[in-house]
């Protein structure tokens, strides 16, 4: 987002691998921010929101659970249509 003539705000979400310490995550985000500013000097403000990388097994289990909940009678299931 362009905030002014020479000022850009960058926001985003970033997936962080499991097993990194808080210090490692902070160093990673600092390196990303420094590189952004190196490539685009007008970048003044950077907000990156770290998220854990979704684990495929957990994602499948969540999808299954949500599907099973929605398929129950009285819960807006397809069988009630």
N, CA, C and O of each residue as an XYZ file, in Angstrom:
324
protein
N       0.846     -1.155      0.000
C       0.000      0.000      0.000
C       0.901      1.230      0.000
O       1.810      1.339      0.823
N       0.654      2.135     -0.904
C       1.407      3.389     -0.991
C       0.860      4.356      0.051
O      -0.303      4.753     -0.019
N       1.699      4.737      1.022
C       1.275      5.652      2.081
C       1.594      7.097      1.747
O       0.916      8.011      2.216
N       2.595      7.300      0.962
C       3.014      8.642      0.585
C       3.922      8.557     -0.617
O       4.079      7.499     -1.226
N       4.518      9.691     -0.949
C       5.373      9.747     -2.123
C       6.506      8.719     -2.052
O       6.790      8.040     -3.039
N       7.146      8.606     -0.896
C       8.277      7.676     -0.744
C       8.057      6.715      0.423
O       8.993      6.395      1.155
N       6.826      6.262      0.590
C       6.523      5.401      1.725
C       5.548      4.304      1.314
O       4.447      4.578      0.839
N       5.974      3.057      1.506
C       5.149      1.896      1.162
C       4.978      1.038      2.408
O       5.921      0.817      3.167
N       3.754      0.561      2.599
C       3.431     -0.382      3.663
C       3.278     -1.761      3.033
O       2.565     -1.920      2.042
N       3.949     -2.763      3.612
C       3.849     -4.142      3.141
C       3.238     -4.970      4.266
O       3.722     -4.943      5.397
N       2.180     -5.702      3.952
C       1.585     -6.613      4.921
C       1.495     -7.990      4.282
O       1.415     -8.124      3.061
N       1.510     -9.000      5.125
C       1.384    -10.346      4.584
C       1.410    -11.395      5.666
O       1.713    -11.121      6.828
N       1.088    -12.591      5.259
C       1.146    -13.757      6.132
C       2.269    -14.648      5.635
O       2.505    -14.762      4.432
N       2.954    -15.277      6.573
C       4.066    -16.137      6.205
C       3.958    -17.432      6.996
O       3.759    -17.413      8.211
N       4.090    -18.552      6.300
C       4.052    -19.860      6.964
C       5.434    -20.179      7.516
O       6.434    -20.113      6.801
N       5.475    -20.527      8.799
C       6.716    -20.826      9.500
C       6.750    -22.318      9.818
O       5.788    -22.869     10.354
N       7.857    -22.963      9.486
C       8.013    -24.397      9.752
C       8.036    -24.668     11.255
O       8.534    -23.861     12.039
N       7.486    -25.819     11.639
C       7.542    -26.244     13.034
C       8.997    -26.408     13.467
O       9.879    -26.686     12.655
N       9.219    -26.229     14.752
C      10.540    -26.493     15.301
C      11.439    -25.280     15.414
O      12.525    -25.382     15.985
N      11.027    -24.127     14.887
C      11.838    -22.925     15.021
C      11.561    -22.266     16.359
O      10.417    -22.209     16.812
N      12.613    -21.771     16.985
C      12.441    -21.053     18.247
C      11.934    -19.638     17.956
O      11.942    -19.186     16.811
N      11.500    -18.959     18.999
C      11.039    -17.577     18.851
C      12.165    -16.699     18.307
O      11.938    -15.858     17.437
N      13.370    -16.897     18.820
C      14.520    -16.123     18.335
C      14.790    -16.376     16.857
O      15.091    -15.444     16.110
N      14.682    -17.630     16.433
C      14.900    -17.958     15.015
C      13.832    -17.316     14.136
O      14.134    -16.827     13.048
N      12.586    -17.315     14.603
C      11.504    -16.686     13.837
C      11.739    -15.185     13.739
O      11.545    -14.598     12.675
N      12.151    -14.561     14.830
C      12.438    -13.123     14.812
C      13.566    -12.798     13.844
O      13.481    -11.825     13.095
N      14.633    -13.613     13.853
C      15.749    -13.387     12.927
C      15.290    -13.557     11.479
O      15.676    -12.778     10.607
N      14.466    -14.576     11.225
C      13.951    -14.807      9.882
C      13.137    -13.605      9.398
O      13.338    -13.122      8.284
N      12.221    -13.126     10.236
C      11.392    -11.981      9.850
C      12.235    -10.727      9.641
O      11.944     -9.926      8.752
N      13.280    -10.550     10.453
C      14.186     -9.407     10.287
C      14.935     -9.486      8.960
O      15.102     -8.476      8.276
N      15.392    -10.700      8.594
C      16.089    -10.866      7.319
C      15.158    -10.585      6.138
O      15.562     -9.962      5.156
N      13.916    -11.048      6.239
C      12.939    -10.798      5.166
C      12.697     -9.297      5.031
O      12.691     -8.765      3.921
N      12.497     -8.617      6.155
C      12.245     -7.176      6.127
C      13.448     -6.420      5.562
O      13.283     -5.494      4.768
N      14.648     -6.812      5.967
C      15.854     -6.144      5.467
C      15.987     -6.325      3.960
O      16.343     -5.390      3.243
N      15.702     -7.525      3.487
C      15.787     -7.783      2.037
C      14.750     -6.975      1.270
O      15.044     -6.443      0.200
N      13.534     -6.880      1.812
C      12.502     -6.068      1.155
C      12.955     -4.618      1.037
O      12.797     -3.989     -0.009
N      13.519     -4.098      2.121
C      13.963     -2.698      2.107
C      15.156     -2.501      1.181
O      15.317     -1.432      0.591
N      15.988     -3.522      1.051
C      17.130     -3.445      0.145
C      16.651     -3.377     -1.305
O      17.163     -2.588     -2.099
N      15.670     -4.207     -1.639
C      15.163     -4.277     -3.006
C      14.275     -3.077     -3.323
O      14.331     -2.538     -4.428
N      13.458     -2.657     -2.358
C      12.530     -1.530     -2.558
C      12.727     -0.551     -1.397
O      12.068     -0.682     -0.366
N      13.626      0.427     -1.552
C      13.935      1.346     -0.456
C      12.737      2.151      0.059
O      12.770      2.647      1.186
N      11.699      2.285     -0.736
C      10.518      3.036     -0.303
C       9.695      2.295      0.753
O       8.817      2.888      1.380
N       9.973      1.006      0.954
C       9.254      0.237      1.967
C       9.670      0.770      3.334
O      10.821      0.629      3.746
N       8.724      1.377      4.022
C       8.981      1.956      5.338
C       8.412      1.102      6.456
O       9.022      0.984      7.519
N       7.250      0.505      6.230
C       6.558     -0.269      7.255
C       6.269     -1.662      6.733
O       5.740     -1.835      5.636
N       6.631     -2.665      7.547
C       6.411     -4.059      7.165
C       5.706     -4.758      8.316
O       6.154     -4.709      9.461
N       4.608     -5.401      7.997
C       3.882     -6.191      8.989
C       3.694     -7.586      8.421
O       2.927     -7.780      7.477
N       4.394     -8.560      8.996
C       4.276     -9.949      8.575
C       3.696    -10.754      9.723
O       4.190    -10.695     10.849
N       2.657    -11.496      9.434
C       1.989    -12.312     10.450
C       2.408    -13.764     10.264
O       2.030    -14.397      9.279
N       3.195    -14.301     11.214
C       3.632    -15.693     11.070
C       2.528    -16.680     11.444
O       1.775    -16.460     12.393
N       2.447    -17.759     10.690
C       1.499    -18.853     10.938
C       2.255    -20.173     10.815
O       3.204    -20.267     10.037
N       1.852    -21.188     11.569
C       2.488    -22.496     11.385
C       2.101    -23.089     10.031
O       1.001    -22.858      9.529
N       3.010    -23.842      9.463
C       2.710    -24.531      8.206
C       1.640    -25.574      8.496
O       1.798    -26.375      9.417
N       0.554    -25.580      7.727
C      -0.475    -26.596      7.958
C       0.081    -27.990      7.691
O       0.684    -28.234      6.647
N      -0.120    -28.884      8.619
C       0.329    -30.268      8.473
C      -0.728    -31.013      7.665
O      -1.907    -30.948      8.015
N      -0.351    -31.721      6.593
C      -1.345    -32.385      5.735
C      -2.273    -33.332      6.499
O      -3.472    -33.368      6.222
N      -1.745    -34.090      7.448
C      -2.594    -35.031      8.191
C      -3.611    -34.291      9.040
O      -4.771    -34.694      9.122
N      -3.168    -33.190      9.684
C      -4.096    -32.399     10.495
C      -5.155    -31.757      9.617
O      -6.324    -31.696      9.999
N      -4.760    -31.280      8.450
C      -5.718    -30.645      7.552
C      -6.772    -31.651      7.099
O      -7.961    -31.336      7.054
N      -6.331    -32.864      6.765
C      -7.287    -33.899      6.345
C      -8.224    -34.269      7.484
O      -9.421    -34.450      7.265
N      -7.693    -34.384      8.699
C      -8.528    -34.724      9.852
C      -9.554    -33.625     10.116
O     -10.705    -33.913     10.441
N      -9.144    -32.387      9.979
C     -10.068    -31.270     10.187
C     -11.156    -31.280      9.127
O     -12.332    -31.100      9.442
N     -10.773    -31.490      7.870
C     -11.765    -31.554      6.797
C     -12.762    -32.684      7.039
O     -13.966    -32.511      6.847
N     -12.253    -33.842      7.463
C     -13.123    -34.986      7.742
C     -14.099    -34.658      8.872
O     -15.290    -34.956      8.781
N     -13.577    -34.038      9.944
C     -14.414    -33.684     11.087
C     -15.495    -32.692     10.673
O     -16.659    -32.847     11.045
N     -15.117    -31.685      9.911
C     -16.102    -30.690      9.473
C     -17.144    -31.319      8.558
O     -18.332    -31.010      8.658
N     -16.696    -32.207      7.660
C     -17.635    -32.877      6.765
C     -18.607    -33.730      7.569
O     -19.812    -33.705      7.319
N     -18.083    -34.492      8.543
C     -18.932    -35.353      9.361
C     -19.937    -34.533     10.166
O     -21.090    -34.939     10.311
N     -19.511    -33.387     10.690
C     -20.425    -32.534     11.450
C     -21.525    -31.988     10.555
O     -22.687    -31.931     10.958
N     -21.163    -31.585      9.338
C     -22.165    -31.011      8.443
C     -23.103    -32.081      7.896
O     -24.204    -31.758      7.451
N     -22.694    -33.342      7.920
C     -23.517    -34.426      7.385
C     -24.516    -34.967      8.409
O     -25.338    -35.821      8.076
N     -24.454    -34.482      9.645
C     -25.397    -34.952     10.667
C     -26.774    -34.329     10.432
O     -26.869    -33.161     10.056
N     -27.839    -35.105     10.652
C     -29.186    -34.547     10.494
C     -29.378    -33.323     11.378
O     -28.952    -33.296     12.532
N     -30.023    -32.318     10.813
C     -30.304    -31.095     11.549
C     -29.158    -30.113     11.568
O     -29.239    -29.083     12.237
N     -28.097    -30.407     10.851
C     -26.929    -29.516     10.831
C     -26.694    -28.968      9.426
O     -25.555    -28.660      9.076
N     -27.707    -28.844      8.641
C     -27.543    -28.303      7.301
C     -26.851    -29.254      6.350
O     -26.170    -28.821      5.420
N     -27.022    -30.555      6.575
C     -26.330    -31.525      5.740
C     -26.955    -31.572      4.353
O     -28.047    -31.050      4.127
N     -26.261    -32.190      3.455
C     -26.763    -32.345      2.099
C     -28.022    -33.195      2.084
O     -28.888    -33.005      1.230
N     -28.133    -34.134      3.024
C     -29.299    -35.019      3.041
C     -30.572    -34.286      3.462
O     -31.671    -34.798      3.248
N     -30.445    -33.091      4.059
C     -31.615    -32.319      4.459
C     -32.136    -31.421      3.358
O     -33.154    -30.753      3.541
N     -31.467    -31.389      2.225
C     -31.881    -30.468      1.137
C     -33.085    -30.998      0.409
O     -33.569    -30.363     -0.528
